[in-house]
Amino acid sequence: MTFSIYNLTDTPIQATSARNDVSGLALHPKKSTTLKLPKFHGKHVYLHNAGDSAALDGDVETYQVSLPGNWEKRGASWIDVKVERECPWRVYWFWPAKSMVILSRRNMASYLSELPDSLSLASLVLPGTHDTLAFYGWPVSQCQSRSTPLSTQLLDGVRVIDVRLAAVPIVPKAGPKTGGPSPETLPSPQYKLIAYHGIYPQRTPFTTVLSSLHTYLTSPAGARETIVMSIKQEDFTITPPTTFSRLVREEIMNSPGGFKNTNEKGERDLGMWYLQNRIPTLGEVRGKVVLLSRFGVNGEEWEGGWEGLGIHPLHWPDSEKKGFVWHLKGTPIRTHDWYAIPSFLAIPEKTMLSTLVLKPTVPFPLNFPLSPEPSSNGGDGGSAPAYGPETLNIAYLSAATFPLALPPTVAMGCGWPGWKMGFEGVNARTGRWLLEELVPELKSFSPIKSATAPKSPENGYGAVKQSPSQEKQGVVMGESSDEERTARLSVRSVPDEVWQRIFFFEVVHGAEVSHNTASLRKICAVSRQWRSAAIKHCYLWTKIPPISLTYPDTKILPHVIEDLELYLSRSGALPISVNCHISADVCVAHRTHVEKIIRLLTDQCHRWQDLWIGLPLPEVKMLSPIQDNLPLLAKLDFEAKATDSESPGVHPREINISYFSNAPLLRNARLFSRNAIALMDIEEEPAFRIQLPWSQLETFEDEARCTTSYRDLIEGQPVNLKTLNITASLMPELPSTPCTLPNLEKLHLKVGNPGNIIASNLDLLTLPALTNLVIRGRFLSSDPLYAKVLALLRRSGCSLKHLDLDPVAADAGVFSNIFLLSPTIETLDITNPDTSILHSLILDTSSPSPVLPKLRNLTIRNSEMDGQIVVFDAPTLMHMIKSRTEDLGEGSLDKDLTQQLEDVSFVFDSDDTFHLHTVLFEMEDIATYEGARVRDTSLGELASRSRRILRDELTCYWHPRMSYLNIKLHLRF
């Protein structure tokens, strides 16, 4: 058996056919030297140091090398030959040349420690792993074997790790309840970074990765090593970039070896991190992690901006076949990350192009066809420039395209290529390329053809040469045709990422409830390229078209189901928004279709983010599959629709719905159940109770006839609640424990309970941030509503901007104190103000503290009190209005201190009362006031006009409280 042996070590080696044979061949330490051994009769070769041959009597260590047989030939073009465990060399067998290559064995756990500190990282070839933590999701998402966790990879010599992360919400369990709200007892959502590959979770927390890095770098083996860690955000369509950047910074700072921000003394502890935006030397980063940040945009969340984000590329074209170059403090960084190969047929081309970037003399970005002999100066004319040795080269050898180029296939190949029954993967081809670079005599690559190019001659690099253009015989091509062809080619050359960004602004931008489905349909109908780009952009399909089924229509239901299935499939695994309202008539007439629609939606309930849903009360039970399966739900709008066929007697005393009780991200909820059941006596009305995660809500609205939501919400102590709006005919249960809501700004209670009960319940509330207060109910004139509101303002220390209270008797002193505590009121709604109250509202600009100087909108209501008609004091009322309008001169008005009254509205219970006050206002306006002459002002003209319309026209459209709001007549007159 004759073969060649290449000794690439620094010492001569003796090779023999037997362990004790002294007549071996000397293998000199020269890379270019080829030595041939005579045919061996055995299957082994024995190696030992040539300088120790005199002591071959047993003192010399001899190592057995097992020669590969034909069975081993089935795999790649080279193999790692088996040697004895203590052998100081690594031996490789290269099948195409029938050669053996011997290299020195290094300690892969600490090989960088042998290199000098002065070397730049740009001068090193550091091995890395793509998607270092992708251990799950075979065959689409898995890129690494589970037998090689991160710690094993580091010990095996991996020095560049590729970490892809996504933010996952984590909600801690609530602690035991106490008498008052405490942040420790309330569950608040948090986010944790988890390893992801695309949309598939890889289970490894980022904190575990950081702990493994710290353990290795503080060990004796890794103390003088360095690790380059690339971090990329995978959930950019869900988590804002600034939020992701902040989470990365916080988890690094809180991890072992984490960095700290600059303290008051100007000192900063960077721990095990190198965060400068430049290429360091090896000595600067020994025992450290060099951050390569493919996130963070402009570095808002990091000290120093992007200059404190480590090596930070400002652009990274997606799957650029030619590669791209970016510069960092004068250092060119050549990057090749072409991963979207057409199929497995492009594996040879992928390997060739990725390895070319590692050769400094090759012009870059790559130009096709490639030059057979790239020059060091970049070639002539417009060819891509070549770069010198002070260049950082980044080559990604990974690729994947579903379904013809899955990651395992691209990496490991398929079949038995040595027997010409398969093909080699990128891993084997890259190893072959490295051996050929170490031993140029081994180069035997066959021409590599592009999987998408026609058959034609190849150049020296294996890329297809472009054939010269041929003139068409007998065809005259006009200038317009050339221009059209050029335009079409230009459009076709636009990357899908650009089209997807354009589609995003057209379909998604500004949409709150649903996307522009009409535009999306048109986009998909333009061309195959647009359709393909739109289908790949899953976010365009995340807002399901509204499903509004009011009338039984057999024709539309199949189309609704088809569209629903289409959007659910094309939205991938992203969170979705659902808007579905189905009436009782449709449920009865087309129950099978309705059940299919609800089943399709509930099957994807784990992806619900925003939900608007309305179902008849008996059909709400179809939502039972969503129980405890709403991890992403953030906004809920639930309506229990009417069911005419149901009789009031079948309802229990309480209707309980618990499907939404476990939604850890729910923040905004709106309920509507006023029409859920047939009209009945309010005393027999069943209470509507829906269970929600009350403690975490920020906005809540409820419109019902009988509800317990107010009590449940207040008992839940929602410290982050900002808006509370309850409209109900009856609240059978009210809270009994004190509650402080530090963030509540808007409180609207419009209920049919007795007024004294509602007023007394205000004593349990403390609302420091309250600015908008509306309280209406069945109040009597003697109910102490205004006194309770005054006590609430004093206890909370808040200042209102909007105040709307039900008609009760209140003296001017209480009113004045409310106005003093809330001088910022801009909107005021009062009922039956007497003369003292109207007088207290007169604006005196000469006063150092005028009453309500910011008042802009005033509503005055007239309502019967204890069966008696209340008549306003017209002179005082007109005086108050004029003091805030006509008496404020434009020249002397300081808008920062005083606001002119812009709108005055009057609301009356009956047409007769309205007619009476209109006459009084008209008479007052034309009377002599404070010695002035008789005048017909704009206010008097408006009163006369209103009185005439009321008398001549509005009476035929009469309705209590509504006659003066007839839009038809207002437009006419």
Rosetta blueprint (number, residue, H / E / L):
1 M L
2 T L
3 F L
4 S E
5 I E
6 Y E
7 N E
8 L L
9 T L
10 D L
11 T L
12 P L
13 I E
14 Q E
15 A E
16 T E
17 S L
18 A L
19 R L
20 N L
21 D L
22 V L
23 S L
24 G L
25 L E
26 A E
27 L E
28 H L
29 P L
30 K L
31 K L
32 S L
33 T L
34 T L
35 L E
36 K E
37 L L
38 P L
39 K L
40 F L
41 H L
42 G L
43 K L
44 H E
45 V E
46 Y E
47 L E
48 H E
49 N E
50 A H
51 G H
52 D H
53 S H
54 A H
55 A H
56 L L
57 D L
58 G L
59 D L
60 V L
61 E L
62 T L
63 Y E
64 Q E
65 V E
66 S E
67 L L
68 P L
69 G L
70 N L
71 W L
72 E H
73 K H
74 R H
75 G L
76 A L
77 S L
78 W E
79 I E
80 D E
81 V L
82 K L
83 V E
84 E L
85 R L
86 E L
87 C L
88 P L
89 W E
90 R E
91 V E
92 Y E
93 W E
94 F E
95 W L
96 P L
97 A L
98 K L
99 S E
100 M E
101 V E
102 I E
103 L E
104 S E
105 R L
106 R L
107 N L
108 M L
109 A L
110 S L
111 Y H
112 L H
113 S H
114 E H
115 L L
116 P L
117 D L
118 S L
119 L L
120 S E
121 L H
122 A H
123 S H
124 L L
125 V L
126 L L
127 P L
128 G E
129 T E
130 H L
131 D L
132 T L
133 L L
134 A L
135 F L
136 Y L
137 G L
138 W L
139 P L
140 V L
141 S L
142 Q L
143 C L
144 Q L
145 S L
146 R L
147 S L
148 T L
149 P L
150 L H
151 S H
152 T H
153 Q H
154 L H
155 L H
156 D L
157 G L
158 V L
159 R L
160 V E
161 I E
162 D E
163 V E
164 R E
165 L E
166 A E
167 A E
168 V E
169 P E
170 I E
171 V L
172 P L
173 K L
174 A L
175 G L
176 P L
177 K L
178 T L
179 G L
180 G L
181 P L
182 S L
183 P H
184 E H
185 T H
186 L L
187 P L
188 S L
189 P L
190 Q E
191 Y E
192 K E
193 L E
194 I E
195 A E
196 Y E
197 H E
198 G L
199 I L
200 Y E
201 P E
202 Q E
203 R E
204 T E
205 P E
206 F H
207 T H
208 T H
209 V H
210 L H
211 S H
212 S H
213 L H
214 H H
215 T H
216 Y H
217 L H
218 T L
219 S L
220 P L
221 A L
222 G L
223 A L
224 R L
225 E L
226 T E
227 I E
228 V E
229 M E
230 S E
231 I E
232 K E
233 Q E
234 E L
235 D L
236 F L
237 T L
238 I L
239 T L
240 P L
241 P H
242 T H
243 T H
244 F H
245 S H
246 R H
247 L H
248 V H
249 R H
250 E H
251 E H
252 I H
253 M H
254 N L
255 S L
256 P L
257 G L
258 G L
259 F L
260 K L
261 N L
262 T L
263 N L
264 E L
265 K L
266 G L
267 E L
268 R L
269 D L
270 L L
271 G L
272 M L
273 W E
274 Y E
275 L L
276 Q L
277 N L
278 R L
279 I L
280 P L
281 T E
282 L H
283 G H
284 E H
285 V H
286 R L
287 G L
288 K E
289 V E
290 V E
291 L E
292 L E
293 S E
294 R E
295 F L
296 G L
297 V L
298 N L
299 G L
300 E L
301 E L
302 W L
303 E L
304 G L
305 G H
306 W H
307 E H
308 G H
309 L L
310 G L
311 I E
312 H L
313 P L
314 L L
315 H L
316 W L
317 P L
318 D L
319 S L
320 E L
321 K L
322 K L
323 G L
324 F E
325 V E
326 W E
327 H E
328 L E
329 K L
330 G L
331 T E
332 P E
333 I E
334 R E
335 T E
336 H E
337 D L
338 W L
339 Y L
340 A L
341 I L
342 P L
343 S L
344 F H
345 L H
346 A H
347 I H
348 P H
349 E H
350 K H
351 T H
352 M H
353 L H
354 S H
355 T H
356 L H
357 V L
358 L L
359 K L
360 P L
361 T L
362 V L
363 P L
364 F L
365 P L
366 L L
367 N L
368 F L
369 P L
370 L L
371 S L
372 P L
373 E L
374 P L
375 S L
376 S L
377 N L
378 G L
379 G L
380 D L
381 G L
382 G L
383 S L
384 A L
385 P L
386 A L
387 Y L
388 G L
389 P L
390 E L
391 T L
392 L E
393 N E
394 I E
395 A E
396 Y L
397 L L
398 S L
399 A L
400 A L
401 T E
402 F L
403 P L
404 L L
405 A E
406 L L
407 P H
408 P H
409 T H
410 V H
411 A H
412 M H
413 G L
414 C E
415 G E
416 W E
417 P H
418 G H
419 W H
420 K L
421 M E
422 G E
423 F E
424 E L
425 G L
426 V H
427 N H
428 A H
429 R H
430 T H
431 G H
432 R H
433 W H
434 L H
435 L H
436 E H
437 E H
438 L H
439 V L
440 P H
441 E H
442 L H
443 K L
444 S L
445 F L
446 S L
447 P L
448 I L
449 K L
450 S L
451 A L
452 T L
453 A L
454 P L
455 K L
456 S L
457 P L
458 E E
459 N L
460 G L
461 Y L
462 G L
463 A L
464 V E
465 K L
466 Q L
467 S L
468 P L
469 S L
470 Q L
471 E L
472 K L
473 Q L
474 G L
475 V L
476 V L
477 M L
478 G L
479 E H
480 S H
481 S H
482 D H
483 E H
484 E H
485 R H
486 T H
487 A H
488 R H
489 L H
490 S H
491 V H
492 R H
493 S L
494 V L
495 P L
496 D H
497 E H
498 V H
499 W H
500 Q H
501 R H
502 I H
503 F H
504 F H
505 F H
506 E H
507 V H
508 V L
509 H L
510 G L
511 A L
512 E L
513 V L
514 S L
515 H L
516 N L
517 T H
518 A H
519 S H
520 L H
521 R H
522 K H
523 I H
524 C H
525 A H
526 V H
527 S L
528 R H
529 Q H
530 W H
531 R H
532 S H
533 A H
534 A H
535 I H
536 K H
537 H L
538 C H
539 Y H
540 L H
541 W H
542 T L
543 K E
544 I L
545 P L
546 P L
547 I E
548 S E
549 L E
550 T L
551 Y L
552 P L
553 D L
554 T L
555 K L
556 I H
557 L H
558 P H
559 H H
560 V H
561 I H
562 E H
563 D H
564 L H
565 E H
566 L H
567 Y H
568 L H
569 S H
570 R H
571 S L
572 G L
573 A L
574 L L
575 P L
576 I E
577 S E
578 V E
579 N E
580 C E
581 H E
582 I E
583 S L
584 A H
585 D H
586 V H
587 C H
588 V H
589 A H
590 H L
591 R H
592 T H
593 H H
594 V H
595 E H
596 K H
597 I H
598 I H
599 R H
600 L H
601 L H
602 T H
603 D H
604 Q L
605 C H
606 H H
607 R H
608 W E
609 Q E
610 D E
611 L E
612 W E
613 I E
614 G E
615 L E
616 P E
617 L H
618 P H
619 E H
620 V H
621 K H
622 M H
623 L H
624 S H
625 P H
626 I H
627 Q L
628 D L
629 N L
630 L L
631 P L
632 L L
633 L L
634 A L
635 K E
636 L E
637 D E
638 F E
639 E E
640 A E
641 K E
642 A L
643 T L
644 D L
645 S L
646 E L
647 S L
648 P H
649 G H
650 V H
651 H L
652 P L
653 R L
654 E E
655 I E
656 N E
657 I E
658 S L
659 Y L
660 F L
661 S L
662 N L
663 A L
664 P L
665 L L
666 L L
667 R L
668 N E
669 A E
670 R E
671 L E
672 F E
673 S L
674 R L
675 N L
676 A L
677 I L
678 A L
679 L L
680 M L
681 D L
682 I H
683 E H
684 E H
685 E L
686 P L
687 A E
688 F E
689 R E
690 I E
691 Q L
692 L L
693 P L
694 W H
695 S H
696 Q H
697 L L
698 E L
699 T E
700 F E
701 E E
702 D E
703 E E
704 A E
705 R E
706 C E
707 T E
708 T L
709 S H
710 Y H
711 R H
712 D H
713 L H
714 I H
715 E H
716 G L
717 Q L
718 P L
719 V L
720 N L
721 L L
722 K L
723 T E
724 L E
725 N E
726 I E
727 T E
728 A E
729 S E
730 L E
731 M L
732 P L
733 E L
734 L L
735 P L
736 S L
737 T L
738 P L
739 C E
740 T E
741 L L
742 P L
743 N L
744 L L
745 E L
746 K E
747 L E
748 H E
749 L E
750 K E
751 V E
752 G E
753 N E
754 P E
755 G H
756 N H
757 I H
758 I H
759 A H
760 S H
761 N H
762 L H
763 D H
764 L H
765 L E
766 T E
767 L L
768 P L
769 A L
770 L L
771 T L
772 N E
773 L E
774 V E
775 I E
776 R E
777 G E
778 R E
779 F L
780 L L
781 S L
782 S L
783 D L
784 P L
785 L H
786 Y H
787 A H
788 K H
789 V H
790 L H
791 A H
792 L H
793 L H
794 R H
795 R H
796 S H
797 G L
798 C L
799 S L
800 L L
801 K L
802 H E
803 L E
804 D E
805 L E
806 D L
807 P L
808 V L
809 A L
810 A L
811 D L
812 A H
813 G H
814 V H
815 F H
816 S H
817 N H
818 I H
819 F H
820 L H
821 L H
822 S L
823 P L
824 T L
825 I L
826 E L
827 T E
828 L E
829 D E
830 I E
831 T E
832 N L
833 P L
834 D L
835 T H
836 S H
837 I H
838 L H
839 H H
840 S H
841 L L
842 I L
843 L L
844 D L
845 T L
846 S L
847 S L
848 P L
849 S L
850 P L
851 V L
852 L L
853 P L
854 K L
855 L L
856 R L
857 N E
858 L E
859 T E
860 I E
861 R E
862 N E
863 S L
864 E L
865 M E
866 D L
867 G L
868 Q E
869 I L
870 V L
871 V L
872 F L
873 D L
874 A H
875 P H
876 T H
877 L H
878 M H
879 H H
880 M H
881 I H
882 K H
883 S H
884 R L
885 T L
886 E L
887 D L
888 L L
889 G L
890 E L
891 G L
892 S L
893 L L
894 D L
895 K L
896 D L
897 L L
898 T L
899 Q L
900 Q L
901 L L
902 E L
903 D E
904 V E
905 S E
906 F E
907 V E
908 F E
909 D L
910 S L
911 D H
912 D H
913 T H
914 F H
915 H H
916 L H
917 H H
918 T H
919 V H
920 L H
921 F H
922 E H
923 M H
924 E H
925 D H
926 I H
927 A L
928 T L
929 Y L
930 E L
931 G L
932 A L
933 R L
934 V L
935 R L
936 D L
937 T L
938 S H
939 L H
940 G H
941 E H
942 L H
943 A H
944 S H
945 R H
946 S H
947 R H
948 R H
949 I H
950 L H
951 R H
952 D H
953 E L
954 L H
955 T H
956 C H
957 Y H
958 W L
959 H L
960 P L
961 R L
962 M L
963 S H
964 Y H
965 L H
966 N L
967 I H
968 K H
969 L H
970 H H
971 L H
972 R H
973 F L
